[in-house]
Amino acid sequence: MVILSTGTAIALIVVLFFVLVFAIITVALIGVIAFGVTYIRRRIDAVMLKLDPVIAQTNETLDMVNDLTGKLGSQAESILGRGDVLAGEMAEKVARTADIVQRCITLPLIQIASALHGLSAALDVLKGKIGERK
């Protein structure tokens, strides 16, 4: 058996007292942390219960938007395809109309103008010859 002096015994008791106090404080802090974690977990679960319907509705809305976007895209492509066809048909009709105008209106007018110019020149020559005879 070891006999301790009074000062050593008091120092040992003080150290053991502080170790015991720190152990109690540590256990209390661990308990508070565990309680805090449990409380936060419950709050997160409550928030998740409220968010689940919102997330589900958001997913449904996103799916609907994706579907509508796809449909609009295909309709836009269809309209563009029809527009290209119509533009091609219109260009062909304009070309045909220009050809018809060229053949039926412009060409005969040029021929009439040429004939009138020729007659005018002939009349000028004839007038010149009649003027020489006088």
C-alpha contacts under 8 A as a table, 3 or more apart, distances in Angstrom:
res1	aa1	res2	aa2	distance
4	L	8	T	6.05
4	L	9	A	5.95
5	S	8	T	5.25
5	S	9	A	6.11
6	T	9	A	5.09
6	T	10	I	6.13
7	G	10	I	5.13
7	G	11	A	6.10
8	T	11	A	5.03
8	T	12	L	6.01
9	A	12	L	5.01
9	A	13	I	6.09
10	I	13	I	5.03
10	I	14	V	6.11
11	A	14	V	5.07
11	A	15	V	6.12
12	L	15	V	5.11
12	L	16	L	6.06
13	I	16	L	5.06
13	I	17	F	5.95
14	V	17	F	4.96
14	V	18	F	6.21
15	V	18	F	5.16
15	V	19	V	6.12
16	L	19	V	4.99
16	L	20	L	6.00
17	F	20	L	5.06
17	F	21	V	6.12
18	F	21	V	4.95
18	F	22	F	6.01
19	V	22	F	5.13
19	V	23	A	6.00
20	L	23	A	5.01
20	L	24	I	6.16
21	V	24	I	5.09
21	V	25	I	6.10
22	F	25	I	4.93
22	F	26	T	5.94
23	A	26	T	4.99
23	A	27	V	6.12
24	I	27	V	5.12
24	I	28	A	6.04
25	I	28	A	4.98
25	I	29	L	6.03
26	T	29	L	5.05
26	T	30	I	6.12
27	V	30	I	5.05
27	V	31	G	6.11
28	A	31	G	4.96
28	A	32	V	6.14
29	L	32	V	4.96
29	L	33	I	6.03
30	I	33	I	5.04
30	I	34	A	6.03
31	G	34	A	5.04
31	G	35	F	6.06
32	V	35	F	5.02
32	V	36	G	5.98
33	I	36	G	4.91
33	I	37	V	6.02
34	A	37	V	5.10
34	A	38	T	6.12
35	F	38	T	5.07
35	F	39	Y	6.06
36	G	39	Y	5.02
36	G	40	I	6.05
37	V	40	I	5.11
37	V	41	R	5.99
38	T	41	R	5.01
38	T	42	R	6.22
39	Y	42	R	5.16
39	Y	43	R	6.25
40	I	43	R	5.02
40	I	44	I	6.07
41	R	44	I	5.06
41	R	45	D	6.13
42	R	45	D	5.02
42	R	46	A	6.15
43	R	46	A	5.04
43	R	47	V	6.16
44	I	47	V	5.06
44	I	48	M	6.01
45	D	48	M	4.99
45	D	49	L	6.17
46	A	49	L	5.14
46	A	50	K	6.54
47	V	50	K	5.12
47	V	51	L	6.07
48	M	51	L	4.79
48	M	52	D	5.85
49	L	52	D	5.49
49	L	53	P	7.64
50	K	53	P	6.54
50	K	54	V	7.28
51	L	54	V	5.07
51	L	55	I	5.96
52	D	55	I	5.09
52	D	56	A	6.09
53	P	56	A	4.99
53	P	57	Q	6.04
54	V	57	Q	5.09
54	V	58	T	6.00
55	I	58	T	4.96
55	I	59	N	6.11
56	A	59	N	5.09
56	A	60	E	6.25
57	Q	60	E	5.01
57	Q	61	T	6.10
58	T	61	T	5.02
58	T	62	L	6.02
59	N	62	L	4.99
59	N	63	D	6.11
60	E	63	D	5.08
60	E	64	M	6.15
61	T	64	M	4.99
61	T	65	V	6.07
62	L	65	V	5.02
62	L	66	N	6.09
63	D	66	N	5.04
63	D	67	D	6.18
64	M	67	D	5.06
64	M	68	L	6.14
65	V	68	L	5.07
65	V	69	T	5.96
66	N	69	T	5.05
66	N	70	G	6.14
67	D	70	G	5.13
67	D	71	K	6.22
68	L	71	K	5.04
68	L	72	L	5.98
69	T	72	L	5.08
69	T	73	G	5.98
70	G	73	G	5.04
70	G	74	S	6.26
71	K	74	S	5.21
71	K	75	Q	6.12
72	L	75	Q	5.02
72	L	76	A	5.95
73	G	76	A	5.07
73	G	77	E	6.19
74	S	77	E	5.06
74	S	78	S	6.16
75	Q	78	S	4.94
75	Q	79	I	6.10
76	A	79	I	5.04
76	A	80	L	6.06
77	E	80	L	5.03
77	E	81	G	6.07
78	S	81	G	5.02
78	S	82	R	6.22
79	I	82	R	5.07
79	I	83	G	6.01
80	L	83	G	4.88
80	L	84	D	6.16
81	G	84	D	5.15
81	G	85	V	6.35
82	R	85	V	5.03
82	R	86	L	6.04
83	G	86	L	5.02
83	G	87	A	5.93
84	D	87	A	5.07
84	D	88	G	6.13
85	V	88	G	5.11
85	V	89	E	6.18
86	L	89	E	5.00
86	L	90	M	5.99
87	A	90	M	5.06
87	A	91	A	6.07
88	G	91	A	5.12
88	G	92	E	6.21
89	E	92	E	5.08
89	E	93	K	6.18
90	M	93	K	5.02
90	M	94	V	6.06
91	A	94	V	5.09
91	A	95	A	6.14
92	E	95	A	5.08
92	E	96	R	6.20
93	K	96	R	5.03
93	K	97	T	6.03
94	V	97	T	5.03
94	V	98	A	6.04
95	A	98	A	5.10
95	A	99	D	6.17
96	R	99	D	5.02
96	R	100	I	6.15
97	T	100	I	5.02
97	T	101	V	6.07
98	A	101	V	5.06
98	A	102	Q	6.04
99	D	102	Q	4.98
99	D	103	R	6.14
100	I	103	R	5.15
100	I	104	C	5.69
100	I	105	I	7.73
101	V	104	C	5.31
101	V	105	I	5.18
101	V	106	T	6.26
102	Q	105	I	5.86
102	Q	106	T	4.86
102	Q	107	L	5.87
103	R	106	T	6.39
103	R	107	L	5.49
103	R	108	P	7.46
104	C	107	L	6.52
104	C	108	P	6.56
105	I	108	P	5.66
105	I	109	L	6.18
106	T	109	L	5.15
106	T	110	I	6.18
107	L	110	I	5.10
107	L	111	Q	6.20
108	P	111	Q	4.93
108	P	112	I	6.08
109	L	112	I	5.04
109	L	113	A	5.98
110	I	113	A	5.02
110	I	114	S	5.98
111	Q	114	S	5.03
111	Q	115	A	6.10
112	I	115	A	4.99
112	I	116	L	6.02
113	A	116	L	5.07
113	A	117	H	6.04
114	S	117	H	5.05
114	S	118	G	6.11
115	A	118	G	4.97
115	A	119	L	6.14
116	L	119	L	4.97
116	L	120	S	5.97
117	H	120	S	4.96
117	H	121	A	6.10
118	G	121	A	5.09
118	G	122	A	6.10
119	L	122	A	4.91
119	L	123	L	6.02
120	S	123	L	5.06
120	S	124	D	6.16
121	A	124	D	5.02
121	A	125	V	6.23
122	A	125	V	5.08
122	A	126	L	6.03
123	L	126	L	4.85
123	L	127	K	5.90
124	D	127	K	5.04
124	D	128	G	6.10
125	V	128	G	4.99
125	V	129	K	6.32
126	L	129	K	5.11
126	L	130	I	6.16
127	K	130	I	5.07
127	K	131	G	5.98
128	G	131	G	5.08
128	G	132	E	6.29
129	K	132	E	5.04
129	K	133	R	6.48
130	I	133	R	5.28
130	I	134	K	6.78
131	G	134	K	5.57
